Amino acid sequence: MSGDLSGFSMFELFKEEARANAMTLSEGLLAVEAIPSDLKHFEGLMRAAHSIKGAARIVGLDVIVDVAHAMEDCFVALQNGKETISPARTDQLLQGVDLIRNLAELDESQVDSWSQ
């Protein structure tokens, strides 16, 4: 993407941010699932969730703000050893990623019906 973003709507910019960070989340979660004791991935996961949360807040997608915030809190708890990753928790987090990905594929005109 070039430096000129004038041709993009805020929603289109959100979608690009969501797609890129959803990929980071998926890859990071799969890496954590493979080696749960390796804590190095949680910082990147936390940043990706935080970025999605901020982008969703800018365009008023409260559902995604809440999902990304919950994911971010989970990554912080995992990073700080307050929680341990389990297959069930990984599945929940991946479901959140799927929700974000699904929204990132919608046209802006479909958002209202999607969020009801």
N, C-alpha and C positions, 0 to 999 in steps of 0.2 A: 504494500500500500504506500502511495506517495505521501508527502507531507501535507498536501492539500486535501483537507477533509470536507470542504464546503459542499461537495456533491452528495454527502451522506446524511441521512437523518440520524437523530440521536438513537433511535431504535436500531437502525442498521449498525451503528457503532457498538451498541450493546450486544447485538448478535455476534459480531466478530469477536468481541471480548469473551463472551460466553463460550463460543466454539473453541477458542484457543485454550481457555482455562479448563474447560470440561475435558479436553484431551490430556492436559497436565494432571488433572484429578484422576482420570481413568488409569493412566500409565503409572502414576504414583501409588494408587491403591493396589494395583496388581503387583507392583514391586514390594509393597509392604506385606501383602498377602503371602508372597513367596518367602520373605525373610522378615517375620514380625519383630524380631529383636533389633533390626537396623533402624534406628530413629532418625537417620539423616533425611528421610523423605518427608517427614512431617512439617518441616519449615516451608518447603515448597508447596505442600498441600494446603497449609494454612494461608499462604499468600494468594494462591489461586482462588480459594473460597472467598477471601477478603476482597479480591478484585471483582469477582462476580457480584458480591454483595453491594459494593459501591456502584458498579455500573447499573445494577437493577434498581437501586435507590434513585439514581438520576432519572430513569425513565418511569418511575412509579410502579414497579413490579413488586409489590409487597410480598407476594407469595415466594418469589425467588429470593428476596432479601431475607426472609425468615429461614428458608431452607439453607441458604449459603451461610447465614449466621450460626445455625445449629451445627453445620458441618465444621465451620471454623472453630467453634467451641469444643467439638469432639477432637479435632486435631490438636488443639492446645492441651486438652486433658491427656491425650495419648503421649504427646511430646513430654509432658511433665510427669508421666508415670502414674497419673490418677486413674487411668483406665488402660486396659489392655485390649489390643485388637483381637477380634474373634471373627470367624467366618460370617456369623450373623450380622455383626456390626459392619463388616466390609460390604455385605449385601445391601444393608440399609444405605450406606454411603454411596454405593454405585447406583441405587435407585434414585437418590438425589441428583446424581450426575445425569442420569437418563432424563429426569424431569427438566433439568436445565437445557440439555441437548434438544429435547423435543420443542421447547419454547423457542430456542434459537433457530429452528427451522420454519417457524410460522411467519406469515406475513403480518405486518403490524395491525392490519384490519381484523385479524383473527384472534388477537390477544384477549379482548373482552369476553368472547364466547369460551375461550380456553380456560380463563380464570374463574368461571362460574361453576 
